[in-house]
Amino acid sequence: MTFGIDDGEIVAVVGPNGAGKSTLLKLIGGLDRPTSGSIRLDGEQVGDLAGHRVRRKGIAMVMQTPLSFGSLTVLENALVGAMYGTGHGVVGEQEARRRALEALAFVGLEARARQPIKTLNLHQQRFLELAKALAGRPRLLLLDEVMAGLNETELRASIDIVRTARDRFGITVVWVEHVMQAVMSLAERIAVLDFGMLIADGVPREVMRDPAVVEAYLGENALTDA
């Protein structure tokens, strides 16, 4: 499978359960190692690097299940993302704090900065994970089903935040998602996987009408609903 991403794109990766979507993100993010092939960022091989080194190259990942540090405050969690994020060397404390506060304000958590993690609901914890990633100034942001289980208001807020993050920080977004309302609202391009194979890649409306996608993922009623 050959799969490329252009700078500044918001690309949704969709497909049935077990298609390899989350595995793809973990391979790109350095959480898993590929057994064959290559993963390149601006032509540089990154597929053989450990996760923390991949992060230094400018790739950050936000997973569906929050991985916050429970003993730290909201701000302290964001500081970790800023200090040990991307770039060359460790960011100084003053600059890290500025970036952390900026990222918390961006996702609407600045008023909770000094509060412990346990005061946040699941939706807010996911926003904190996004703030941690953004505080590290990534070039490529990987999102793994971060909108699952959100209500309508939370979903709209999440869509706006991801789109604005791309526009403001100039990042590229690759996003695994099952919430098709969000996918069709936000994605500029959709790649569809089925059993590890890329079966469609293109403009959302066209991809969602592809007979192979309907058969593998959407079901027979999708053509009339799309």
C-alpha positions in Angstrom: 0.0 0.0 0.0 1.3 3.4 -1.0 -0.2 6.3 0.9 0.9 9.9 0.7 -0.2 13.1 2.5 0.4 16.7 1.4 1.2 19.6 3.7 -1.8 21.1 5.3 -4.3 18.4 4.4 -7.0 17.0 6.7 -7.2 13.4 5.7 -9.7 11.0 7.2 -8.9 7.2 7.3 -12.0 5.1 7.4 -12.9 1.5 7.0 -14.5 -1.5 8.8 -13.2 -2.8 12.1 -9.9 -4.6 11.7 -9.0 -2.8 8.5 -5.7 -1.6 9.9 -6.6 2.1 10.5 -5.2 2.4 14.1 -2.3 0.2 13.2 -1.4 2.6 10.4 -1.4 5.6 12.8 0.7 3.7 15.3 3.2 2.8 12.6 3.5 6.5 11.5 3.7 7.7 15.1 6.4 5.2 16.1 4.4 3.2 18.5 4.7 0.1 16.3 7.6 -0.8 14.0 6.9 -1.9 10.3 8.0 -5.3 9.3 8.4 -4.2 5.7 8.1 -1.0 3.6 9.1 2.5 4.7 7.6 5.6 6.3 9.0 8.9 5.2 8.6 12.5 6.4 9.9 14.9 3.7 11.9 12.0 2.2 13.5 11.1 5.5 13.0 7.5 6.8 11.2 7.6 10.2 9.7 4.1 10.3 12.7 2.7 12.2 12.7 5.4 14.9 11.5 5.0 18.5 8.3 6.9 19.4 10.0 9.8 21.2 12.3 10.3 18.3 9.4 10.3 15.9 7.8 13.0 18.1 11.0 15.1 17.8 10.7 14.9 14.0 7.3 16.6 14.3 4.7 13.8 14.5 2.3 13.8 17.4 -0.6 11.4 18.1 -3.8 11.8 20.1 -5.5 8.5 21.0 -9.2 7.8 21.8 -8.3 6.9 25.4 -6.7 9.9 27.2 -3.2 9.2 28.5 -2.9 12.1 30.9 -0.7 12.2 34.0 -3.2 11.8 36.8 -1.0 13.2 39.5 -0.4 16.5 37.6 -2.6 19.5 37.0 -4.1 20.4 33.6 -1.4 22.9 33.0 1.4 20.6 34.1 0.2 18.0 31.6 0.3 20.6 28.8 3.8 21.6 29.9 5.0 18.0 29.4 3.7 18.2 25.8 5.4 21.5 25.3 8.8 20.6 26.8 9.2 17.2 25.3 7.4 17.8 22.0 8.9 18.5 18.6 11.9 20.5 17.6 15.6 20.4 18.5 16.4 20.0 22.1 14.2 20.6 25.1 12.1 23.8 25.2 12.9 26.0 28.2 10.4 26.4 31.0 9.3 29.9 30.2 8.6 29.2 26.5 7.0 25.8 27.4 4.7 27.5 29.8 3.7 30.1 27.1 3.0 27.3 24.6 1.1 25.2 27.1 -1.2 28.1 28.1 -1.7 29.0 24.5 -2.7 25.4 23.7 -5.1 25.2 26.7 -6.7 28.5 25.6 -7.1 27.2 22.1 -9.1 24.1 23.3 -11.0 26.1 25.9 -9.3 24.7 29.0 -7.4 27.8 30.2 -9.8 28.3 33.1 -9.0 24.8 34.3 -5.3 25.1 34.1 -4.6 24.7 37.9 -7.1 22.0 38.4 -6.3 18.3 38.8 -7.1 15.9 35.9 -9.9 14.2 37.8 -12.1 17.3 37.5 -12.3 16.9 33.7 -14.9 14.9 31.9 -14.0 12.5 29.1 -14.6 15.2 26.4 -12.3 17.7 28.3 -9.6 15.1 28.8 -9.6 14.5 25.1 -9.2 18.2 24.5 -6.3 18.2 27.0 -4.6 15.4 25.0 -5.0 17.6 21.9 -3.6 20.6 23.8 -0.6 18.5 24.9 0.0 17.6 21.2 -0.4 21.2 19.9 1.9 22.6 22.7 4.7 20.5 21.1 4.3 22.3 17.8 3.8 19.2 15.6 4.0 19.3 11.8 1.8 16.2 11.5 -1.1 15.4 13.9 -2.5 11.9 14.1 -5.9 11.6 15.7 -7.3 8.1 16.5 -11.1 8.2 16.9 -11.0 11.2 19.2 -14.7 12.1 18.5 -16.2 8.8 19.4 -19.1 9.1 21.9 -19.4 12.8 21.8 -22.8 14.6 21.8 -23.8 17.0 19.1 -22.5 20.1 20.8 -19.2 18.4 21.7 -18.8 17.0 18.1 -19.3 20.5 16.5 -16.8 22.0 18.9 -14.2 19.2 18.2 -14.6 19.7 14.4 -14.1 23.5 14.7 -11.0 23.0 16.9 -9.3 20.5 14.5 -10.0 22.7 11.5 -8.8 25.9 13.2 -5.7 24.1 14.5 -4.8 23.2 11.0 -5.4 26.8 9.8 -3.6 28.5 12.7 -0.7 26.3 13.3 -0.2 25.1 9.7 -0.3 21.4 10.7 -1.3 18.4 8.6 -3.9 16.1 10.1 -4.4 12.4 9.6 -7.5 11.2 11.4 -9.0 7.8 11.9 -12.8 8.1 12.6 -16.1 6.2 12.5 -18.3 9.2 13.1 -19.3 9.8 9.5 -21.0 13.1 10.3 -17.7 14.5 11.5 -15.8 12.9 8.6 -18.0 14.5 5.9 -17.9 17.9 7.7 -14.2 18.1 8.3 -12.2 15.8 5.9 -10.9 17.3 2.7 -9.8 13.8 1.5 -10.8 10.3 2.6 -8.7 7.1 2.4 -10.6 3.8 2.9 -8.8 0.7 4.2 -10.1 -2.8 4.1 -8.0 -5.7 5.5 -4.9 -3.5 5.2 -5.5 -2.6 1.6 -6.2 0.9 0.3 -9.4 0.5 -1.7 -10.3 4.2 -2.3 -8.7 7.6 -1.9 -10.1 10.9 -2.9 -12.8 13.6 -2.4 -15.2 12.6 0.4 -18.5 12.6 -1.6 -16.9 10.7 -4.5 -15.2 8.1 -2.2 -18.4 7.5 -0.3 -20.2 6.6 -3.5 -17.5 4.2 -4.6 -19.2 0.7 -5.0 -16.2 -1.0 -3.4 -16.5 1.3 -0.3 -20.2 0.8 -0.1 -19.7 -3.0 -0.2 -16.8 -3.1 2.3 -17.9 -0.5 4.8 -21.0 1.6 4.3 -23.7 -0.9 3.4 -26.3 -0.9 0.6 -28.3 2.1 1.9 -25.3 4.5 1.8 -25.7 5.5 -1.9 -29.2 6.9 -1.2 -28.1 8.6 2.0 -24.9 10.2 0.7 
